Amino acid sequence: MQEQLTQQHLLRHPEKLSRFDKVRIWSSEWEMWWRAGGYGYTPNLAEAGVFEAKEAWRHVAHCGPEKGIVLVEAEQ
């Protein structure tokens, strides 16, 4: 099972970001994955972007809790 952490949890425990190398970004608001580069959304996991964990965090750290952002470990 892939490890995952919510954006809200990471705001309280930023040290846990180091658990990940690469991640996919899930939006619970849209119930879709972020595409590569953060350009839109897709329901298809195969089309989801794979981000370096720190890059993904730069994209989502500012998002409000209503977005329901989850970083999901991308299998190597």
Secondary structure, DSSP 8 states (H G I E B T S, - for coil): ---EEEHHHHHH-GGGGGG-SEEEEEETTTTEEE-GGG-SEES-GGGS--EEHHHHHHHHTT--GGG-EEEEE---
